[in-house]
Amino acid sequence: MREINDLINVGDPAWPLLAQELSGTHVPVEVLPVDTEIARVSLLQLQISARSTLGGIVLNCGGLLVDSGWLRIFGSLILQL
């Protein structure tokens, strides 16, 4: 099992590129606020790094509401379901 610092401290995190792509879509995308503690626990449970797309979403947002909530992508809120 990898430690949280190994999952978070990566040389090429996915979030900056994801955030850039999300800001340039033709449909509205709302990035839900992140709870840092829940995000870290979620990432540790999933054992994925912040370098991956899913890891970037889990670590940096509570979820994404695409096209006014028509599509919901859960981030670190997965523990609260």
Z-matrix of the N, CA and C atoms (Angstrom, degrees):
N
C 1 1.442
C 2 1.529 1 108.98
N 3 1.333 2 116.33 1 128.09
C 4 1.460 3 121.10 2 -179.90
C 5 1.519 4 110.78 3 -80.57
N 6 1.307 5 116.52 4 149.60
C 7 1.455 6 123.47 5 178.61
C 8 1.534 7 109.81 6 -80.78
N 9 1.321 8 116.74 7 158.02
C 10 1.464 9 121.56 8 -177.17
C 11 1.523 10 112.18 9 -60.11
N 12 1.316 11 118.95 10 -38.70
C 13 1.468 12 120.55 11 179.50
C 14 1.520 13 112.15 12 -63.62
N 15 1.338 14 117.25 13 -33.65
C 16 1.464 15 120.82 14 176.84
C 17 1.520 16 111.23 15 -67.51
N 18 1.335 17 116.95 16 -30.84
C 19 1.463 18 121.37 17 -178.43
C 20 1.527 19 112.21 18 -81.91
N 21 1.318 20 116.26 19 -31.10
C 22 1.463 21 121.00 20 -175.81
C 23 1.531 22 112.65 21 -90.86
N 24 1.305 23 117.51 22 -43.84
C 25 1.466 24 122.02 23 -175.25
C 26 1.520 25 110.74 24 -84.65
N 27 1.326 26 114.80 25 81.39
C 28 1.464 27 120.98 26 -179.63
C 29 1.520 28 108.80 27 -115.93
N 30 1.305 29 115.68 28 153.89
C 31 1.454 30 120.47 29 -176.88
C 32 1.514 31 114.82 30 -71.91
N 33 1.323 32 117.58 31 -26.76
C 34 1.460 33 120.81 32 -175.09
C 35 1.530 34 108.99 33 -135.93
N 36 1.349 35 118.38 34 73.44
C 37 1.464 36 120.34 35 -178.13
C 38 1.533 37 111.78 36 -65.33
N 39 1.309 38 116.32 37 147.18
C 40 1.466 39 122.11 38 -176.03
C 41 1.526 40 113.51 39 -76.14
N 42 1.339 41 118.50 40 -26.42
C 43 1.455 42 120.42 41 -171.44
C 44 1.528 43 115.88 42 -59.03
N 45 1.320 44 121.81 43 -43.99
C 46 1.472 45 119.47 44 -179.21
C 47 1.533 46 112.88 45 -56.03
N 48 1.308 47 117.98 46 -43.49
C 49 1.462 48 121.41 47 178.64
C 50 1.529 49 110.40 48 -69.21
N 51 1.332 50 117.17 49 -41.40
C 52 1.464 51 120.40 50 177.82
C 53 1.522 52 111.50 51 -61.14
N 54 1.324 53 117.34 52 -45.84
C 55 1.457 54 121.23 53 179.75
C 56 1.527 55 111.08 54 -60.88
N 57 1.306 56 116.51 55 -39.62
C 58 1.471 57 121.11 56 177.98
C 59 1.526 58 109.90 57 -64.32
N 60 1.321 59 117.47 58 -45.11
C 61 1.462 60 120.94 59 179.87
C 62 1.523 61 111.51 60 -65.23
N 63 1.328 62 117.26 61 -39.45
C 64 1.462 63 120.85 62 -179.64
C 65 1.525 64 111.72 63 -66.44
N 66 1.319 65 117.15 64 -32.98
C 67 1.464 66 119.86 65 -179.46
C 68 1.524 67 112.22 66 -74.31
N 69 1.309 68 117.55 67 -15.80
C 70 1.462 69 120.76 68 -177.67
C 71 1.518 70 114.63 69 -105.14
N 72 1.329 71 118.34 70 15.46
C 73 1.469 72 120.10 71 -178.74
C 74 1.521 73 111.16 72 -80.28
N 75 1.323 74 115.98 73 160.17
C 76 1.460 75 120.24 74 178.38
C 77 1.530 76 112.22 75 -89.10
N 78 1.318 77 118.12 76 -4.03
C 79 1.466 78 122.65 77 173.46
C 80 1.526 79 108.08 78 -115.61
N 81 1.329 80 116.90 79 150.37
C 82 1.469 81 117.92 80 -179.39
C 83 1.526 82 112.20 81 -68.08
N 84 1.316 83 115.98 82 137.98
C 85 1.462 84 122.86 83 176.61
C 86 1.524 85 107.60 84 -128.43
N 87 1.332 86 115.60 85 120.98
C 88 1.457 87 120.70 86 177.30
C 89 1.519 88 108.86 87 -102.67
N 90 1.317 89 116.06 88 123.55
C 91 1.456 90 121.89 89 176.94
C 92 1.522 91 107.25 90 -90.99
N 93 1.341 92 116.75 91 115.64
C 94 1.453 93 121.23 92 -178.42
C 95 1.524 94 110.33 93 -75.35
N 96 1.321 95 116.80 94 147.76
C 97 1.468 96 120.16 95 -178.67
C 98 1.526 97 111.88 96 -61.52
N 99 1.311 98 114.38 97 149.06
C 100 1.461 99 120.99 98 -178.00
C 101 1.523 100 109.89 99 -102.96
N 102 1.312 101 115.54 100 142.57
C 103 1.458 102 122.36 101 168.48
C 104 1.526 103 104.55 102 -99.89
N 105 1.315 104 116.52 103 109.57
C 106 1.462 105 121.44 104 -172.37
C 107 1.519 106 112.91 105 -56.13
N 108 1.304 107 117.71 106 -41.52
C 109 1.461 108 120.90 107 -179.28
C 110 1.528 109 111.04 108 -65.06
N 111 1.329 110 116.70 109 -45.85
C 112 1.465 111 120.29 110 178.81
C 113 1.523 112 110.11 111 -64.48
N 114 1.331 113 116.76 112 -39.39
C 115 1.464 114 120.54 113 179.73
C 116 1.523 115 111.33 114 -60.94
N 117 1.312 116 117.21 115 -43.45
C 118 1.465 117 120.97 116 -179.60
C 119 1.535 118 111.12 117 -65.94
N 120 1.328 119 116.52 118 -42.22
C 121 1.464 120 120.64 119 178.71
C 122 1.526 121 110.05 120 -64.81
N 123 1.330 122 116.60 121 -41.77
C 124 1.468 123 120.82 122 179.40
C 125 1.523 124 111.31 123 -62.14
N 126 1.330 125 116.00 124 -45.39
C 127 1.461 126 120.59 125 179.70
C 128 1.524 127 110.64 126 -62.17
N 129 1.318 128 116.59 127 -41.48
C 130 1.455 129 121.11 128 178.87
C 131 1.524 130 111.14 129 -64.30
N 132 1.326 131 117.38 130 -42.36
C 133 1.467 132 120.79 131 178.72
C 134 1.524 133 111.55 132 -64.59
N 135 1.336 134 116.08 133 -40.29
C 136 1.457 135 119.86 134 -179.59
C 137 1.525 136 112.83 135 -75.28
N 138 1.333 137 116.40 136 -22.95
C 139 1.463 138 122.60 137 -177.87
C 140 1.527 139 112.53 138 57.15
N 141 1.342 140 114.56 139 44.85
C 142 1.460 141 120.32 140 175.15
C 143 1.519 142 108.38 141 -121.36
N 144 1.301 143 117.00 142 150.96
C 145 1.462 144 119.57 143 -176.21
C 146 1.522 145 111.11 144 -91.26
N 147 1.306 146 115.22 145 161.59
C 148 1.463 147 122.20 146 176.99
C 149 1.523 148 111.22 147 -68.59
N 150 1.291 149 117.81 148 -6.44
C 151 1.464 150 122.49 149 176.48
C 152 1.537 151 110.74 150 -74.74
N 153 1.326 152 117.21 151 -28.03
C 154 1.463 153 121.21 152 -178.80
C 155 1.528 154 110.35 153 -82.21
N 156 1.318 155 116.49 154 158.49
C 157 1.463 156 121.60 155 178.44
C 158 1.516 157 110.73 156 -60.19
N 159 1.316 158 117.47 157 -49.14
C 160 1.464 159 120.60 158 179.64
C 161 1.521 160 110.93 159 -62.56
N 162 1.317 161 117.46 160 -41.83
C 163 1.453 162 121.13 161 178.18
C 164 1.518 163 111.86 162 -61.90
N 165 1.316 164 117.00 163 -40.16
C 166 1.454 165 121.06 164 177.54
C 167 1.518 166 112.16 165 -63.34
N 168 1.312 167 116.84 166 -41.02
C 169 1.464 168 121.18 167 178.67
C 170 1.523 169 110.41 168 -67.45
N 171 1.321 170 117.05 169 -47.20
C 172 1.464 171 120.46 170 -178.26
C 173 1.522 172 111.25 171 -62.11
N 174 1.320 173 117.77 172 -41.47
C 175 1.456 174 121.50 173 -175.66
C 176 1.526 175 113.59 174 -76.14
N 177 1.324 176 117.47 175 -29.28
C 178 1.460 177 119.97 176 -169.77
C 179 1.520 178 116.39 177 -112.58
N 180 1.321 179 117.69 178 -3.16
C 181 1.465 180 117.66 179 177.92
C 182 1.526 181 110.12 180 -154.68
N 183 1.326 182 114.04 181 154.71
C 184 1.455 183 119.93 182 176.06
C 185 1.508 184 111.24 183 -75.08
N 186 1.292 185 117.00 184 -17.94
C 187 1.453 186 123.26 185 179.77
C 188 1.514 187 109.73 186 158.73
N 189 1.317 188 115.35 187 177.42
C 190 1.457 189 121.99 188 178.68
C 191 1.519 190 108.50 189 -126.94
N 192 1.314 191 116.71 190 132.46
C 193 1.458 192 121.96 191 172.06
C 194 1.522 193 106.89 192 -107.69
N 195 1.313 194 115.60 193 113.45
C 196 1.457 195 121.21 194 -176.15
C 197 1.527 196 108.75 195 -102.07
N 198 1.302 197 116.03 196 134.38
C 199 1.460 198 122.99 197 177.84
C 200 1.529 199 111.12 198 55.06
N 201 1.330 200 114.97 199 55.22
C 202 1.475 201 123.41 200 178.08
C 203 1.532 202 112.81 201 61.65
N 204 1.302 203 117.00 202 32.35
C 205 1.459 204 121.45 203 176.05
C 206 1.515 205 114.41 204 92.88
N 207 1.319 206 117.34 205 2.83
C 208 1.460 207 119.83 206 178.93
C 209 1.526 208 110.38 207 -60.06
N 210 1.317 209 116.03 208 -37.37
C 211 1.460 210 122.16 209 174.54
C 212 1.514 211 107.41 210 -121.75
N 213 1.323 212 116.56 211 129.48
C 214 1.462 213 121.64 212 179.14
C 215 1.520 214 109.04 213 -117.89
N 216 1.307 215 114.75 214 127.47
C 217 1.461 216 121.31 215 177.52
C 218 1.522 217 106.39 216 -116.49
N 219 1.303 218 116.51 217 116.45
C 220 1.451 219 119.92 218 -176.56
C 221 1.513 220 110.05 219 -81.65
N 222 1.320 221 114.36 220 136.97
C 223 1.460 222 121.36 221 175.51
C 224 1.506 223 108.07 222 -104.15
N 225 1.315 224 117.09 223 -117.76
C 226 1.448 225 120.88 224 -177.65
C 227 1.521 226 113.32 225 -78.65
N 228 1.310 227 118.44 226 2.43
C 229 1.459 228 121.56 227 176.53
C 230 1.522 229 111.68 228 -77.82
N 231 1.318 230 118.03 229 -0.60
C 232 1.465 231 120.05 230 -175.23
C 233 1.522 232 112.42 231 -60.43
N 234 1.308 233 118.30 232 -25.42
C 235 1.461 234 120.85 233 179.40
C 236 1.515 235 111.80 234 -76.17
N 237 1.318 236 117.98 235 -16.31
C 238 1.445 237 122.07 236 -174.62
C 239 1.514 238 112.92 237 -97.39
N 240 1.312 239 119.31 238 4.91
C 241 1.469 240 121.63 239 -178.51
C 242 1.508 241 111.52 240 -71.30
